[in-house]
Amino acid sequence: MPRLAVLASGSGSNFEAIAEKMAGSAHSIACMICDRREAYVFDRAKKLDIPAYYVNYKGRDRLLAEEEIKAVLHDEKADLIALAGFMRLLSPDFIDSFPDHIVNVHPSLLPKYPGTHGIEDGFNSGDMELGITIHRVDHGLDTGPVIMQKSFIRRKNEVLHEIESRVHELEHIWYPAVLLEILDSIK
């Protein structure tokens, strides 16, 4: 039974959506790793009875923090890594340690609007079609091979929080589904 590890930095709504979808599957979430001690995702992990780990990046070399993450992933026997709002750019060394086994969901239709403000950038662009991209992680910033994109057409006079809600709705439906499909393919 392949095991998923989730890396998060914030509230954890994608993490919870993934956990809920996986609850009825043959797979499990090995652990959740977060780089912000005060993040609400820890409350969600506790509620879901999923092991949660804090890895401190502040004031230390990124590679040391990543070595700590690698150790947790090894100890928890993770087969696939899902980035769910993890707001750190992983080093090439870390990515190369898990070739084709790191997946991310991004709140824009890449290659448009990479980086940390995908929803806002898309909203401010005036583009009529907005959405999400689920992709493998490579050495670049949101440049990995696309697995799936889902979109919607902006409604007249929609405001930012309405767009955010629609983006999150797509993420919560499609990211868990794609992760389950990948886990199913792991031998």
N, C-alpha and C positions, 0 to 999 in steps of 0.2 A: 504494500500500500504506500504509494508515494506521499511524501510529506511536504507541505508548503510552509515557508517562513515569510512573514510580512514585515517589511521595514516601513515605518511611519514616522511622522513628525508632529501631527496635529490632533484634530478631534477624533479621527478614526472612523468616519462614516463608511468609507470604502472597506476598511478592515472588517467592520461589523457586517456589511453586506456580503463580503466574501465568506465570513464564518457562518452566516445563516445559510447560504447556498451550499456550503460544504457539509453542513450538519447531516444532510440526507444522502451523502455520497459515500463512496468507498475510500475517500481520502480524508486526511486530517491536517489541521494547522499545527505545525510543530512548535511555533513560537511567534511572538511579536517582538520586534526590536525597535526601540525609539531613541532618538537623540535629544529629546527635550523632557526633562524630569517631570515638568508640570503638565504635560500634554494629556488631554482628556482620553486619548486612546488607552491609557493605562486603566482607567475606570471601565472601559468597554472590555478590555482583556480580562480583568478580574471578574466581571459579570458573566463572561462567556467561559470562564475557567480555562483560559489559555495562558501558558507560561509567557511572562513578559519580562523583558530585559531593557535596562537603561544603559546606553553607551554614551559616555561623555566625550564630546568633541571640543568643548570650550577650553582654550588655553593649552591644547596639546596637538601634536602632529596628527594630521588626518590619517596617515598610514598606521599609526598606533591604534587609533580608534577602529580602523578597518580590520586590523589584526584581531582585536577583541570581538568584532562582529563575526569574523571568520571562525573564531574558536566556538562561539555560541552556535553558529550554523552547523559546524562539525559535530559538536556535542549533542545537538538536537536532531541530527541526521536529516537535515533538510535536503530535499531533492530539487526544489524549485524556489526561487525568490521572487516575491511580488513587491514592487515599490508602490506604496499606497499613500501618496502625499509625503513621501520622504524627500525633504528639501535639501539634499546634499548631492553634489556631483561626485560619483564614485570614481576612484582612481582606475587607470588602465590595469594595474596589477590586480586589483580586486575583481574587476570584470573578467579578466583573463583566468581567474581562479574558478570561475563558474561559467564557462563558455556556453552561450545560448540558453542559459538557465536563469536569466534575470529578465523580468518583464515589468513594464511600466504602463500606467494609464496617464494620458496627458489630455488636459481640457481644451484642446483645439484640434483642428484638422491639419496636422503637420503635413508639409513643412512650415505652414503658417503658424506664427506666434509661439515659438519654442520658449522655454524658460519658465520663470516662476509666476508670470502674470498672463497666462494663456487666455483665461476667461475675460479679463479686463481688456486685453489687447484685441481679442476678437470682437468684443462688444463695441469698443471704441472705433474699430475699423469701419463699421457700417456694413460689413459683409452680411448678406441675407442668409447664407448657409453657415451654420456653426455646428460644433459637435466635439467628438472625442476621437483620440487615436490610442489604440493599444499596440505596443511595439516592444520588440526585443531591445535590450539595452546594449549599446556599443560604447566606444570611447568618446563619442561626441555628446553634445547637449541636445537630447531629444532627436537624434539622427538615426537611431537603429531601425532595422527592417520592420515595416508595418505589418502587423498581424490582422488588424481589423480597424475600420473607421465606421462610425455611426454619426448621423447628422440630423439636424432639424432645420426648418426654415423659421427665421425670426418673424415674430408677429409684429404688426404695426404698433408702435409706442411701447414696446416691451422695455422694461427698465433692467438694470444690471442684476438685481437680486432674482428677478424672474428668469433671466438667462442662466444665472448660476444654478438655480433649482433644476432647470431642464438639463443642463450639463451633468449635474450630479445624478439625476434620474437615469440618464444613459449609462454613466459609469457604474452605478449600482446594479444595473441589469446585465450589461455586457461584459464587464471585467471579470466577475465571478464565473460567468459562462465560459469565457476564453481560458481562464486558469484551469477550470475543471477539464476542459478539452485537452489542454497540454498535459495535465497530470495523468489523464487517461492514456496518453501516448508514451509515458515514461515506463520503461520496463524495470 
